[in-house]
């Protein structure tokens, strides 16, 4: 059986890569688990997944907190907001198919757009909460 966090991340990444408006803004399918050496912004990367037991007496379940980072070489807050908006439209309350697990829900819990140091370019962070159960 595949780990629920891995299954969730794979499904989230596939959904993001299938979203044409997002890949258009990014200039391609630039959604990474591990950023390739020499990759140029803009791109979206998974930063971490925290998984907690969320089981009840008769059912195993997990709660996941998934971080996504938006990296740009832009000094435009609007550019980052546009990427964040597409990510949220794709994933918030999405119905994703996971391997060996069932997605109960997936919600964005916050978005943060800010300047990064030392470049002064804008970047962003989105954090999602998901609940899963094994099939």
N, C-alpha and C positions, 0 to 999 in steps of 0.2 A: 504494500500500500504506500502510495506517495504521501509525503509530509503535507499537511493541510496548508501550511504557509507557502510552500513551493507551488502547490497547485493553484492557490489564490494568485500568487504573483504571476504565474504563467498566463492565467486567464485575463488578468488586468492588463498585462503587456500586450497580449493578442488583441484585446479590445481597443487599446490606444493605437496600435499600429494599423488597425482597420479603419480608423477615423480619418477620412480624407481631409477635412478642414484642418485637423491637427498636423498631419504629415505635410500638408501644403505650407503651413506657417513654419514648420521646422526644416523645410527643404528636403524631406525624406523621412524614412522610418527611423528617426533618431530618438528611440526610446530604449534605454539601456539598463541592464542589470549591472554590468561592469562596462564602464566607458572605455572604448578602444583607444589605444595609444594614438595620439595625434588627432582625435576627434575634435572638430571645430563646432562651437556653439552656433545656433541654439540647439539644445537637446534637453530631454527629460531623463532623469536617472532615479532608480529606486535607491533610497538611502538606508533603509532598514525596515525590518518587520519584527515587531514585538508580539509574541504569542502567549496567551494566558489560557489556563484551563477554565472552561465555562460550562462544565458538565453539571447535570442534574442527577438525581438519584438513579434514574434508569437510562440515561442517554449521555454519551460522550459528546462534548462540543468544545469549540475553541473560539476565543475572541482574539482578533488580530488588529494591531495598529500599524498601518503601512505608511511610510514616508516617501514622498516623491519630491525631487528637487528640480527646479527649472534653472538652467544655466544659459545665459545669453552673453553676447558681446555688445549689448545695446544699452544706451543711456535713456531708453524710453520705458517708463513704467507701463504705458499702454501696451507695448509689445509683450511684456511678461503677463499682464492681465489677460491678453487675448489667448495666450497659451494656457494659462490657468483655467480660463473659462472653458476651453475645449476639453481639457482634462476632466473638469467637473461635469460637463455635459455628458461625457462618455461614461464615467464611472459612478457618479452619484446615483444611488438606488438602481444600479444596473442589475440585470439578470444575466449572470455569467455561468457558463458550464465549467465545472471543476472536475478534475480527475479524482476519482475515489471519494469525493466529498460533495456536499450540497451547500451552496451559498444561501444563508438565511437572509442576510441583508448586507449592504455596503453603502456607507454614507460618508460624505466629506465632513470632517469635524472642524477643520480650519484651513485657511489659506493666508499666507503671509508673503507680501511682495516688498522687497527692500533693496537698498543699494548694497553691493558687495565691496569689500575692501580688498586690496588697494586700488582696484580698477575703476571704481565708481560706477560700474555697470549695474543694471538691475537684475535681480534674480528672484526666485520664489520658492516657497515650500508649501506643499499640500500634505495634509495628514488625513487618512481615511481610517474608519473603524469598520471591521467586518466580523460577522459571526458565521461559523461553519460547523457542519456536523458530518460525520462519516456516512457514506451510503450504506 
